[in-house]
């Protein structure tokens, strides 16, 4: 599959039409159609719906879009920056399924560099991306996920589950807002009663750090990992909700069978998550 085809696909998705993409790319509409057709023939799937209402992405097109963006980003780096930076450095692409592990992913990258030297590092924060599939298809080298993998192309290591504590801001009164992070089925089953009993509104936020900042500034209550709220609990900005049951989220480290440095990644991650 050619890079120009991916660029054309993203341009059509952005502009909303083959004519508009052709004008923006300064090529003929026939060229645009041919490039899109080459991707559809390679994948066996249609990318766009075309009708009176305009050109829209199919379900597969929406799923394919983040992969196309990632592939173009990696190609840009590999073709422009990598030749000058690759000497004696390990390339590593890491991802996390849930936003609660964004800070952990950063700490993992730092710890890995401390252990093995400077990396050619990519951290993936696109939580619409299926991390297991991204590892299996070589978009990522390793990822953190709450789902037990069944893909035979990858290997996984079940780690100690992530403990989330129910905390509230110091300024919360008797009517706190419950912030729901929507972290999968295990999370939803656990928090359903908490959200139902909160007399304030439920706010759905897809990002852990956004949610934390929200309740620190506005006041509220929510489940957060220990390592994310530890400093705020120590300072008194947050307090643990008495008698609340901790939420234990499954955690898996996944990589390909031929993936680089799996043991080192696992050791660094295990070390980071040891109780202090």
Backbone as JSON, one array per atom type, in Angstrom:
{
  "sequence": "XXXXXXXXXXXXXXXXXXXXXXXXXXXXXXXXXXXXXXXXXXXXXXXXXXXXXXXXXXXXXXXXXXXXXXXXXXXXXXXXXXXXXXXXXXXXXXXXXXXXXXXXXXXXXXXXXXXXXXXXXXXXXXXXXXXXXXXXXXXXXXXXXXXXXXXXXXXXXXXXXXXXXXXXXXXXXXXXXXXXXXXXXXXXXXXXXXXXXXXXXXXXXXXXXXXXXXXXXXXXXXXXXXXXXXXXXXXXXXXXXXXXXXXXXXXXXXXXXXXXXXXXXXXXXXXXXXXX",
  "N": [[0.84, -1.19, 0.0], [0.63, 2.19, -0.89], [2.13, 5.21, 0.4], [1.09, 7.6, -0.58], [-1.51, 6.86, -1.15], [-2.61, 6.48, 1.4], [-2.37, 9.1, 2.38], [-4.14, 10.33, 0.64], [-6.55, 9.07, 1.28], [-6.94, 10.06, 3.92], [-7.19, 12.74, 3.34], [-9.57, 12.83, 1.82], [-11.31, 11.97, 3.85], [-11.08, 14.13, 5.57], [-11.84, 16.4, 4.05], [-14.3, 15.68, 3.08], [-15.08, 14.85, 0.56], [-14.46, 13.56, -2.78], [-13.95, 15.31, -4.9], [-13.2, 17.67, -3.54], [-10.93, 16.74, -2.21], [-9.29, 16.18, -4.39], [-8.86, 18.74, -5.41], [-7.48, 19.9, -3.24], [-5.2, 18.32, -3.11], [-4.18, 18.77, -5.55], [-4.5, 17.07, -7.78], [-6.05, 14.86, -10.2], [-9.53, 13.88, -10.04], [-9.84, 11.3, -10.85], [-7.39, 10.18, -10.16], [-7.52, 10.35, -7.38], [-9.69, 8.6, -6.89], [-8.58, 6.21, -7.8], [-6.48, 5.79, -5.99], [-7.86, 5.47, -3.57], [-9.3, 3.2, -4.23], [-7.21, 1.36, -4.38], [-6.51, 0.94, -1.72], [-8.91, -0.14, -0.77], [-9.02, -2.48, -2.25], [-6.8, -3.8, -1.23], [-7.51, -4.18, 1.44], [-9.97, -5.33, 1.25], [-12.29, -4.11, 1.95], [-14.83, -1.57, 1.95], [-14.28, 1.95, 2.04], [-15.64, 4.39, 2.0], [-18.93, 5.83, 2.02], [-20.98, 6.93, -0.55], [-23.26, 9.33, -1.45], [-26.32, 11.23, -1.89], [-26.16, 12.91, 0.25], [-23.51, 13.43, 0.51], [-20.03, 12.45, 0.95], [-19.15, 9.98, 3.15], [-17.44, 8.3, 5.84], [-17.31, 4.75, 5.97], [-18.17, 2.2, 8.42], [-15.9, 0.59, 8.63], [-14.08, 2.35, 7.48], [-13.94, 4.36, 9.44], [-12.76, 2.89, 11.49], [-10.36, 2.3, 10.27], [-9.12, 4.73, 9.96], [-7.56, 5.85, 12.28], [-5.39, 4.09, 12.18], [-4.29, 4.65, 9.68], [-3.48, 7.29, 10.1], [-1.57, 6.82, 12.09], [0.26, 5.23, 10.67], [1.17, 7.02, 8.71], [2.34, 8.96, 10.33], [4.4, 7.47, 11.5], [5.81, 6.8, 9.19], [6.64, 9.33, 8.34], [8.35, 10.01, 10.4], [10.21, 7.89, 10.2], [11.3, 8.24, 7.66], [12.29, 10.82, 7.63], [13.4, 11.69, 10.15], [14.49, 9.46, 11.46], [16.89, 8.37, 10.16], [18.94, 10.1, 11.02], [18.98, 9.76, 13.73], [19.12, 7.15, 14.62], [21.38, 5.7, 15.38], [22.76, 3.3, 17.44], [20.52, 3.13, 19.15], [17.5, 1.98, 20.69], [14.43, 1.26, 19.18], [11.16, 1.86, 20.24], [7.72, 1.39, 20.63], [5.02, 2.26, 22.46], [1.81, 1.71, 23.97], [-1.38, 2.46, 25.58], [-4.44, 1.17, 26.76], [-6.3, 2.42, 28.41], [-7.0, 5.64, 29.82], [-6.14, 5.98, 32.41], [-3.67, 4.93, 32.54], [-1.95, 6.55, 31.19], [-0.07, 8.35, 32.58], [1.47, 6.32, 33.77], [2.53, 5.09, 31.54], [4.29, 7.04, 30.61], [6.08, 7.15, 32.79], [7.05, 4.56, 32.59], [8.43, 4.63, 30.16], [10.47, 6.44, 30.83], [11.79, 5.03, 32.89], [12.61, 2.79, 31.45], [14.44, 3.94, 29.68], [16.32, 4.79, 31.54], [17.34, 2.39, 32.27], [18.23, 1.1, 29.9], [19.24, 2.99, 28.17], [19.0, 5.81, 25.86], [16.0, 6.07, 23.94], [14.4, 5.51, 20.74], [11.47, 6.7, 20.78], [7.97, 6.12, 20.88], [4.92, 7.08, 22.13], [1.62, 6.09, 22.48], [-1.43, 7.64, 22.66], [-3.97, 7.32, 21.76], [-7.0, 6.41, 22.48], [-9.06, 5.28, 21.13], [-8.04, 3.34, 19.63], [-7.64, -0.12, 19.12], [-5.7, -1.74, 21.25], [-4.61, -4.31, 21.46], [-4.91, -5.35, 18.88], [-3.38, -3.46, 17.58], [-0.81, -4.06, 18.49], [-0.55, -6.63, 17.46], [-0.55, -6.12, 14.73], [1.74, -4.72, 14.32], [1.71, -1.97, 14.7], [2.19, -1.04, 17.23], [4.75, -1.86, 19.65], [4.42, -2.81, 22.24], [1.82, -2.9, 24.73], [-0.47, -1.69, 27.25], [-3.34, -3.12, 28.61], [-6.74, -3.73, 29.67], [-8.05, -5.93, 28.88], [-8.21, -9.45, 28.48], [-6.08, -10.95, 26.29], [-6.81, -12.76, 23.26], [-5.73, -13.15, 20.85], [-3.67, -14.99, 18.78], [-1.33, -14.12, 17.73], [0.06, -12.63, 19.51], [1.75, -12.3, 22.71], [1.07, -12.35, 26.21], [1.17, -10.95, 29.51], [-0.17, -11.28, 32.6], [-0.51, -8.86, 34.97], [-0.29, -7.55, 38.35], [-3.46, -6.38, 39.4], [-4.79, -3.07, 38.71], [-5.31, -0.85, 41.29], [-8.01, 1.16, 42.06], [-9.05, 3.93, 43.87], [-11.8, 5.35, 45.64], [-12.19, 8.71, 45.76], [-12.6, 12.05, 47.03], [-12.87, 15.57, 46.49], [-11.51, 18.12, 48.61], [-13.18, 20.29, 48.89], [-15.71, 19.35, 48.41], [-19.15, 19.2, 49.05], [-22.12, 17.97, 50.6], [-23.33, 17.07, 48.34], [-21.95, 15.84, 46.03], [-20.48, 15.9, 42.72], [-20.34, 13.06, 40.72], [-17.72, 11.72, 38.93], [-17.5, 9.95, 36.07], [-15.39, 7.74, 34.51], [-15.65, 5.84, 32.55], [-14.29, 3.2, 32.08], [-14.42, 0.64, 30.91], [-16.09, -2.64, 31.17], [-15.74, -3.96, 33.69], [-15.14, -1.83, 35.36], [-17.5, -0.28, 35.03], [-19.47, -2.0, 36.1], [-18.69, -1.98, 38.75], [-18.88, 0.71, 39.59], [-21.48, 1.43, 39.24], [-23.45, 1.45, 41.29], [-22.4, 3.43, 42.92], [-22.47, 5.71, 41.31], [-25.2, 5.87, 40.96], [-26.07, 6.43, 43.52], [-25.04, 8.92, 44.0], [-26.09, 12.17, 44.44], [-25.55, 14.35, 42.92], [-24.85, 15.39, 39.5], [-23.75, 13.05, 36.96], [-20.72, 13.01, 35.36], [-19.34, 12.31, 32.29], [-16.2, 11.57, 31.39], [-13.5, 10.99, 29.22], [-10.84, 10.96, 29.86], [-8.39, 10.45, 32.26], [-6.69, 12.34, 33.59], [-7.87, 14.74, 32.89], [-10.31, 14.43, 34.22], [-9.43, 14.35, 36.89], [-8.34, 16.91, 37.22], [-10.69, 18.33, 36.86], [-12.32, 17.67, 39.15], [-10.68, 18.63, 41.16], [-10.72, 21.35, 40.73], [-13.42, 22.03, 40.55], [-14.77, 20.47, 42.35], [-15.82, 17.29, 43.51], [-16.3, 13.71, 43.06], [-14.72, 10.54, 42.54], [-13.27, 7.55, 41.01], [-9.86, 6.77, 41.1], [-6.49, 5.78, 40.14], [-4.08, 4.73, 42.61], [-1.45, 5.81, 42.3], [-1.89, 8.1, 40.86], [-3.34, 9.84, 42.47], [-1.96, 10.02, 44.86], [-0.19, 12.13, 45.77], [-2.01, 14.23, 46.0], [-3.73, 13.29, 47.94], [-1.97, 13.24, 50.09], [-1.48, 15.96, 50.39], [-3.91, 16.89, 51.18], [-5.74, 17.89, 49.41], [-7.4, 16.03, 48.28], [-9.5, 13.51, 49.68], [-9.87, 10.17, 50.91], [-12.83, 8.31, 50.36], [-14.74, 7.27, 53.05], [-15.16, 3.84, 53.94], [-15.54, 3.0, 51.35], [-15.42, 0.6, 48.73], [-12.53, -0.62, 47.19], [-11.68, -0.54, 43.71], [-10.63, -3.02, 41.56], [-8.89, -3.22, 38.73], [-8.27, -5.33, 35.95], [-5.0, -5.93, 34.52], [-2.97, -6.18, 31.74], [0.09, -6.81, 30.1], [0.98, -6.65, 26.81], [2.57, -8.01, 23.9], [4.2, -8.76, 20.75], [5.24, -12.04, 19.68], [7.72, -11.84, 18.6], [8.46, -9.43, 19.58], [10.37, -6.56, 20.76], [12.47, -6.61, 23.64], [10.71, -7.51, 25.71], [10.88, -8.69, 28.3], [12.42, -6.8, 29.68], [10.72, -4.57, 29.6], [8.54, -5.55, 31.09], [9.81, -5.99, 33.58], [10.58, -3.37, 34.27], [8.05, -2.18, 34.44], [6.81, -3.7, 36.47], [8.48, -3.02, 38.59], [7.95, -0.27, 38.81], [5.37, -0.32, 39.79], [5.46, -1.3, 42.33], [4.54, -1.22, 45.78], [5.03, 1.77, 47.66]],
  "CA": [[0.0, 0.0, 0.0], [1.48, 3.36, -1.01], [1.91, 6.31, 1.33], [0.2, 8.58, -1.21], [-2.9, 6.38, -1.02], [-3.04, 6.8, 2.76], [-2.54, 10.55, 2.45], [-5.37, 10.66, -0.09], [-7.68, 8.61, 2.11], [-7.14, 11.0, 5.02], [-7.65, 14.01, 2.77], [-11.0, 12.67, 1.51], [-12.02, 11.94, 5.13], [-11.05, 15.48, 6.15], [-12.56, 17.38, 3.22], [-15.66, 15.23, 2.89], [-15.45, 14.56, -0.82], [-13.39, 13.24, -3.72], [-13.65, 16.55, -5.64], [-12.47, 18.57, -2.65], [-9.6, 16.16, -1.98], [-8.52, 16.34, -5.62], [-8.43, 20.14, -5.47], [-6.5, 20.17, -2.2], [-3.97, 17.59, -3.42], [-3.76, 19.2, -6.89], [-4.48, 15.92, -8.67], [-7.36, 14.64, -10.79], [-10.43, 13.05, -9.26], [-9.56, 9.92, -11.24], [-6.24, 9.74, -9.35], [-8.03, 10.15, -6.01], [-10.49, 7.38, -6.88], [-7.68, 5.06, -7.98], [-5.74, 5.59, -4.74], [-8.8, 4.91, -2.59], [-9.6, 1.84, -4.67], [-6.07, 0.5, -4.08], [-6.63, 0.56, -0.31], [-10.08, -1.01, -0.64], [-8.66, -3.8, -2.8], [-5.84, -4.43, -0.31], [-8.18, -4.54, 2.69], [-11.21, -6.04, 0.98], [-13.38, -3.38, 2.59], [-15.15, -0.24, 1.43], [-13.87, 3.01, 2.97], [-16.55, 5.53, 1.98], [-20.28, 5.79, 1.49], [-21.2, 8.1, -1.4], [-24.67, 9.5, -1.72], [-26.8, 12.61, -2.07], [-25.75, 13.71, 1.4], [-22.07, 13.64, 0.51], [-19.15, 11.31, 1.13], [-18.9, 9.72, 4.58], [-16.69, 7.08, 6.12], [-18.02, 3.55, 6.4], [-17.73, 1.75, 9.74], [-14.51, 0.17, 8.5], [-13.29, 3.55, 7.24], [-13.7, 5.0, 10.73], [-11.8, 2.06, 12.21], [-9.08, 2.34, 9.56], [-8.54, 6.09, 9.99], [-6.42, 6.04, 13.21], [-4.23, 3.31, 11.71], [-3.69, 5.41, 8.58], [-2.79, 8.42, 10.71], [-0.38, 6.3, 12.76], [1.23, 4.79, 9.66], [1.77, 8.21, 8.1], [3.21, 9.57, 11.32], [5.6, 6.64, 11.61], [6.58, 6.93, 7.95], [7.27, 10.64, 8.35], [9.49, 9.93, 11.32], [11.2, 6.94, 9.7], [11.95, 8.72, 6.44], [12.91, 12.13, 7.8], [14.15, 11.86, 11.38], [15.16, 8.25, 11.93], [18.27, 8.16, 9.71], [19.91, 10.91, 11.77], [18.87, 9.52, 15.17], [18.97, 5.74, 14.95], [22.63, 5.04, 15.75], [22.88, 2.72, 18.78], [19.34, 3.4, 19.97], [16.42, 1.01, 20.56], [13.13, 1.84, 18.82], [10.11, 1.26, 21.05], [6.42, 2.04, 20.49], [4.2, 1.8, 23.57], [0.45, 2.24, 24.02], [-2.2, 2.09, 26.73], [-5.86, 1.11, 26.4], [-7.1, 3.3, 29.26], [-6.33, 6.9, 30.14], [-5.54, 5.93, 33.75], [-2.3, 4.46, 32.41], [-1.11, 7.52, 30.48], [1.1, 8.71, 33.38], [2.29, 5.13, 33.96], [3.25, 4.87, 30.29], [5.41, 7.99, 30.61], [7.06, 6.67, 33.79], [7.66, 3.34, 32.06], [9.4, 5.03, 29.14], [11.62, 7.03, 31.52], [12.5, 3.96, 33.57], [13.24, 1.95, 30.44], [15.62, 4.66, 29.21], [17.32, 4.77, 32.61], [17.92, 1.05, 32.33], [18.85, 0.64, 28.66], [19.74, 4.07, 27.35], [18.03, 6.63, 25.15], [15.18, 5.33, 23.0], [13.57, 6.11, 19.7], [10.28, 6.37, 21.55], [6.64, 6.56, 20.49], [3.86, 6.77, 23.1], [0.34, 6.22, 21.81], [-2.5, 8.04, 23.57], [-5.23, 7.23, 21.03], [-7.72, 5.35, 23.17], [-10.0, 4.63, 20.22], [-7.3, 2.28, 18.96], [-7.62, -1.43, 19.77], [-4.28, -1.91, 21.54], [-4.2, -5.69, 21.17], [-4.77, -5.46, 17.44], [-2.27, -2.6, 17.18], [0.42, -4.81, 18.74], [-0.51, -7.77, 16.53], [-0.31, -5.65, 13.36], [3.03, -4.01, 14.31], [1.59, -0.53, 14.92], [2.87, -0.85, 18.51], [5.58, -2.98, 20.1], [3.86, -3.32, 23.49], [0.72, -2.08, 25.2], [-1.17, -2.03, 28.49], [-4.77, -3.26, 28.36], [-7.52, -4.4, 30.72], [-8.69, -7.09, 28.26], [-7.37, -10.64, 28.34], [-5.94, -11.15, 24.85], [-7.02, -14.09, 22.69], [-5.05, -13.16, 19.56], [-2.55, -15.92, 18.83], [-0.12, -13.47, 17.23], [0.73, -11.88, 20.56], [1.88, -12.92, 24.02], [0.63, -11.42, 27.25], [1.56, -11.22, 30.89], [-1.12, -10.67, 33.51], [0.16, -8.2, 36.08], [-1.17, -7.24, 39.48], [-4.49, -5.45, 38.94], [-4.68, -1.67, 39.09], [-6.27, -0.49, 42.33], [-8.58, 2.49, 42.0], [-9.69, 4.33, 45.13], [-12.83, 6.38, 45.55], [-11.72, 9.9, 46.47], [-13.38, 13.26, 46.8], [-12.13, 16.8, 46.7], [-11.69, 18.67, 49.95], [-14.26, 21.26, 48.88], [-17.0, 18.73, 48.09], [-20.13, 19.22, 50.11], [-22.92, 16.76, 50.71], [-23.96, 16.8, 47.05], [-20.81, 15.89, 45.1], [-20.58, 15.41, 41.36], [-19.58, 11.83, 40.49], [-17.07, 11.76, 37.63], [-17.43, 8.59, 35.54], [-14.34, 7.68, 33.5], [-16.0, 4.84, 31.53], [-13.07, 2.42, 31.88], [-14.7, -0.74, 30.56], [-17.21, -3.31, 31.83], [-15.44, -4.2, 35.1], [-15.29, -0.52, 36.01], [-18.9, 0.14, 35.04], [-20.19, -2.83, 37.04], [-18.32, -1.61, 40.11], [-19.25, 2.08, 39.96], [-22.88, 1.72, 38.94], [-24.17, 1.8, 42.51], [-21.87, 4.7, 43.4], [-23.02, 6.77, 40.47], [-26.64, 5.96, 41.19], [-26.33, 7.01, 44.84], [-24.6, 10.32, 44.04], [-27.23, 13.03, 44.12], [-25.12, 15.28, 41.88], [-24.84, 14.85, 38.15], [-22.65, 12.19, 36.56], [-20.01, 13.58, 34.23], [-18.58, 11.29, 31.59], [-14.96, 12.08, 30.84], [-12.7, 9.89, 28.74], [-9.44, 11.13, 30.19], [-8.2, 10.43, 33.71], [-6.09, 13.57, 34.1], [-8.91, 15.76, 32.76], [-11.27, 14.22, 35.3], [-8.81, 14.74, 38.15], [-8.29, 18.38, 37.25], [-12.07, 18.8, 37.0], [-12.82, 17.62, 40.53], [-9.84, 19.49, 42.0], [-11.1, 22.75, 40.53], [-14.86, 22.24, 40.68], [-15.3, 19.65, 43.44], [-16.47, 16.09, 43.03], [-15.91, 12.41, 43.58], [-14.45, 9.6, 41.46], [-12.27, 6.5, 41.21], [-8.58, 7.05, 40.47], [-5.41, 4.92, 40.6], [-3.3, 5.22, 43.75], [-0.28, 6.62, 41.96], [-2.34, 9.37, 40.29], [-3.89, 10.73, 43.51], [-1.19, 9.92, 46.1], [0.28, 13.45, 46.22], [-3.17, 15.05, 46.36], [-4.2, 12.79, 49.24], [-1.0, 13.68, 51.1], [-1.6, 17.41, 50.59], [-5.23, 17.21, 51.7], [-6.65, 18.34, 48.35], [-8.35, 14.94, 48.14], [-9.61, 12.58, 50.81], [-10.49, 8.9, 50.56], [-14.22, 8.19, 50.83], [-14.77, 6.22, 54.07], [-15.9, 2.58, 53.73], [-15.73, 2.7, 49.93], [-14.69, -0.59, 48.29], [-11.59, -0.36, 46.11], [-11.94, -1.16, 42.42], [-9.43, -3.69, 41.06], [-8.99, -3.4, 37.28], [-7.24, -6.22, 35.38], [-3.95, -5.28, 33.76], [-2.15, -7.09, 30.94], [1.12, -6.28, 29.21], [0.95, -7.49, 25.6], [3.54, -7.74, 22.85], [4.29, -9.85, 19.78], [6.22, -13.08, 20.03], [9.03, -11.34, 18.18], [8.58, -8.06, 20.04], [11.65, -6.24, 21.4], [12.7, -6.25, 25.05], [9.51, -7.73, 26.52], [11.25, -8.93, 29.7], [12.85, -5.53, 30.27], [9.52, -3.74, 29.79], [7.79, -6.12, 32.21], [10.55, -5.75, 34.82], [10.46, -1.95, 34.58], [6.68, -1.91, 34.81], [6.6, -4.31, 37.78], [9.21, -2.2, 39.55], [7.24, 1.0, 38.98], [4.08, -0.51, 40.49], [5.66, -1.81, 43.69], [4.08, -0.27, 46.8], [6.09, 2.59, 48.26]],
  "C": [[0.89, 1.25, 0.0], [1.11, 4.44, -0.01], [0.96, 7.35, 0.74], [-1.26, 8.16, -1.12], [-3.44, 6.68, 0.37], [-3.27, 8.29, 2.93], [-3.84, 10.97, 1.75], [-6.6, 10.25, 0.69], [-7.97, 9.61, 3.22], [-7.63, 12.35, 4.52], [-9.13, 13.94, 2.41], [-11.82, 12.68, 2.8], [-12.13, 13.33, 5.73], [-11.92, 16.46, 5.38], [-14.0, 16.98, 2.95], [-16.06, 14.96, 1.46], [-14.25, 14.3, -1.7], [-12.98, 14.49, -4.52], [-12.78, 17.46, -4.78], [-11.06, 18.06, -2.38], [-8.72, 16.35, -3.2], [-8.0, 17.78, -5.74], [-7.32, 20.42, -4.46], [-5.16, 19.52, -2.51], [-3.4, 17.97, -4.78], [-3.55, 18.01, -7.82], [-5.88, 15.77, -9.26], [-8.22, 13.79, -9.86], [-10.21, 11.58, -9.59], [-8.4, 9.35, -10.41], [-6.67, 9.48, -7.91], [-8.79, 8.84, -5.92], [-9.6, 6.14, -6.98], [-6.92, 4.76, -6.69], [-6.64, 4.98, -3.66], [-9.12, 3.46, -2.94], [-8.45, 0.89, -4.33], [-6.09, 0.05, -2.62], [-7.78, -0.42, -0.13], [-9.79, -2.41, -1.19], [-7.69, -4.53, -1.88], [-6.52, -4.93, 0.95], [-9.42, -5.39, 2.47], [-12.42, -5.37, 1.59], [-13.58, -2.03, 1.93], [-14.83, 0.81, 2.48], [-14.89, 4.13, 3.09], [-17.93, 5.15, 1.48], [-20.48, 7.07, 0.67], [-22.69, 8.17, -1.75], [-25.02, 10.96, -1.86], [-26.34, 13.51, -0.93], [-24.26, 13.96, 1.47], [-21.32, 12.34, 0.71], [-18.83, 11.14, 2.61], [-18.14, 8.41, 4.73], [-17.63, 5.92, 6.45], [-17.55, 3.19, 7.81], [-16.26, 1.32, 9.68], [-13.6, 1.37, 8.26], [-12.96, 4.28, 8.52], [-12.68, 4.22, 11.55], [-10.4, 2.16, 11.6], [-8.37, 3.68, 9.74], [-7.39, 6.25, 10.99], [-5.18, 5.25, 12.81], [-3.52, 4.05, 10.58], [-2.91, 6.6, 9.12], [-1.49, 7.97, 11.39], [0.68, 5.89, 11.75], [1.92, 5.97, 9.0], [2.73, 8.9, 9.06], [4.51, 8.8, 11.45], [6.46, 6.75, 10.35], [7.31, 8.27, 7.9], [8.51, 10.63, 9.25], [10.6, 9.05, 10.74], [11.97, 7.5, 8.5], [12.72, 10.02, 6.66], [13.85, 12.2, 9.0], [14.99, 10.65, 11.78], [16.6, 8.11, 11.44], [19.31, 8.91, 10.52], [19.96, 10.54, 13.25], [19.05, 8.07, 15.58], [20.24, 5.06, 15.45], [22.61, 4.61, 17.21], [21.71, 3.04, 19.69], [18.25, 2.39, 19.66], [15.14, 1.76, 20.2], [12.04, 1.11, 19.6], [8.84, 2.08, 20.94], [5.47, 1.44, 21.53], [2.81, 2.44, 23.49], [-0.28, 1.78, 25.26], [-3.67, 2.19, 26.37], [-6.69, 2.14, 27.16], [-6.3, 4.53, 29.65], [-5.71, 6.89, 31.54], [-4.08, 5.5, 33.68], [-1.43, 5.4, 31.58], [0.1, 7.94, 31.31], [2.04, 7.52, 33.59], [3.12, 4.85, 32.71], [4.46, 5.8, 30.19], [6.49, 7.54, 31.58], [7.79, 5.42, 33.3], [8.73, 3.68, 31.03], [10.66, 5.61, 29.79], [12.45, 5.95, 32.19], [13.24, 3.06, 32.57], [14.51, 2.61, 29.9], [16.72, 4.68, 30.27], [18.05, 3.43, 32.65], [18.73, 0.71, 31.09], [19.4, 1.75, 27.78], [18.63, 4.75, 26.56], [17.32, 5.84, 24.06], [14.76, 6.18, 21.82], [12.13, 5.78, 20.11], [9.02, 6.95, 20.92], [5.66, 6.13, 21.57], [2.52, 7.06, 22.45], [-0.77, 6.49, 22.82], [-3.87, 7.98, 22.9], [-6.05, 6.08, 21.6], [-8.88, 4.78, 22.36], [-9.35, 3.44, 19.52], [-7.37, 0.99, 19.79], [-6.15, -1.8, 20.0], [-3.79, -3.32, 21.22], [-3.98, -5.87, 19.67], [-3.6, -4.61, 16.95], [-0.93, -3.28, 17.41], [0.55, -5.94, 17.71], [-0.16, -7.34, 15.12], [0.91, -4.74, 13.28], [2.89, -2.5, 14.36], [2.3, -0.15, 16.22], [3.72, -2.07, 18.82], [5.01, -3.61, 21.36], [2.77, -2.38, 23.95], [0.19, -2.59, 26.53], [-2.66, -2.06, 28.19], [-5.45, -3.97, 29.52], [-8.18, -5.67, 30.18], [-7.72, -8.26, 28.17], [-7.27, -10.98, 26.86], [-6.22, -12.6, 24.44], [-6.34, -14.23, 21.34], [-3.79, -14.01, 19.64], [-1.25, -15.3, 18.33], [0.64, -12.73, 18.31], [0.89, -12.76, 21.8], [1.49, -11.89, 25.06], [1.1, -11.88, 28.61], [0.57, -10.51, 31.79], [-0.36, -10.14, 34.73], [-0.81, -8.01, 37.24], [-2.21, -6.22, 39.03], [-4.25, -4.03, 39.45], [-5.75, -1.34, 40.13], [-6.71, 0.96, 42.17], [-9.31, 2.78, 43.31], [-10.72, 5.4, 44.88], [-12.4, 7.57, 46.41], [-12.65, 11.06, 46.16], [-12.53, 14.47, 47.11], [-12.47, 17.38, 48.06], [-12.88, 19.63, 50.01], [-15.63, 20.67, 48.58], [-17.93, 18.78, 49.29], [-20.88, 17.9, 50.17], [-23.57, 16.34, 49.41], [-22.9, 16.78, 45.96], [-21.18, 15.38, 43.7], [-19.76, 14.13, 41.26], [-19.03, 11.87, 39.07], [-16.84, 10.32, 37.15], [-16.43, 8.56, 34.39], [-14.62, 6.68, 32.39], [-14.79, 3.99, 31.15], [-13.36, 0.94, 31.63], [-15.76, -1.38, 31.46], [-16.95, -3.54, 33.32], [-15.63, -2.92, 35.89], [-16.77, -0.15, 36.13], [-19.72, -0.69, 36.03], [-19.93, -2.38, 38.48], [-18.91, -0.25, 40.51], [-20.74, 2.36, 39.8], [-23.66, 2.15, 40.18], [-23.69, 3.14, 43.06], [-22.44, 5.86, 42.62], [-24.5, 6.98, 40.73], [-26.95, 6.66, 42.52], [-25.89, 8.46, 44.95], [-25.76, 11.21, 43.61], [-26.86, 14.09, 43.1], [-25.11, 14.61, 40.53], [-23.65, 13.91, 37.95], [-22.01, 12.8, 35.31], [-19.17, 12.5, 33.59], [-17.37, 11.93, 30.91], [-14.09, 10.9, 30.42], [-11.25, 9.93, 29.13], [-9.27, 11.29, 31.69], [-7.69, 11.77, 34.25], [-7.05, 14.76, 33.94], [-9.9, 15.66, 33.91], [-10.71, 14.66, 36.64], [-8.75, 16.26, 38.26], [-9.69, 18.96, 37.46], [-12.52, 18.8, 38.46], [-11.95, 18.44, 41.48], [-10.28, 20.94, 41.9], [-12.58, 23.0, 40.83], [-15.45, 21.57, 41.91], [-16.0, 18.44, 42.87], [-15.88, 14.84, 43.63], [-15.67, 11.47, 42.4], [-13.4, 8.58, 41.84], [-11.01, 6.83, 40.42], [-7.52, 6.08, 40.98], [-4.63, 5.56, 41.75], [-2.22, 6.19, 43.32], [-0.66, 7.97, 41.37], [-2.76, 10.35, 41.39], [-3.06, 10.78, 44.78], [-0.77, 11.29, 46.63], [-0.88, 14.33, 46.67], [-3.79, 14.59, 47.67], [-3.27, 13.26, 50.35], [-1.15, 15.17, 51.4], [-2.95, 17.82, 51.17], [-6.19, 17.75, 50.66], [-7.74, 17.31, 48.09], [-8.38, 14.14, 49.42], [-10.27, 11.3, 50.32], [-11.9, 8.85, 51.13], [-14.29, 7.03, 51.82], [-15.64, 5.03, 53.64], [-16.16, 2.25, 52.25], [-14.87, 1.5, 49.54], [-13.8, -0.24, 47.1], [-12.0, -1.12, 44.85], [-10.63, -1.73, 41.88], [-9.61, -3.98, 39.57], [-7.91, -4.35, 36.79], [-6.23, -5.43, 34.57], [-3.08, -6.32, 33.06], [-1.11, -6.28, 30.16], [1.18, -7.2, 28.0], [2.03, -7.05, 24.62], [3.51, -8.9, 21.87], [5.34, -10.86, 20.23], [7.63, -12.66, 19.63], [9.29, -9.92, 18.65], [9.87, -7.81, 20.8], [11.53, -6.05, 22.91], [11.5, -6.46, 25.95], [9.86, -7.9, 28.0], [11.68, -7.64, 30.38], [11.67, -4.6, 30.52], [8.73, -4.24, 31.0], [8.49, -5.84, 33.54], [10.44, -4.29, 35.24], [9.06, -1.61, 35.09], [6.37, -2.47, 36.2], [7.27, -3.49, 38.86], [8.5, -0.9, 39.84], [6.0, 0.85, 39.85], [4.23, -1.17, 41.86], [5.16, -0.78, 44.7], [5.26, 0.49, 47.38], [5.82, 2.78, 49.75]]
}
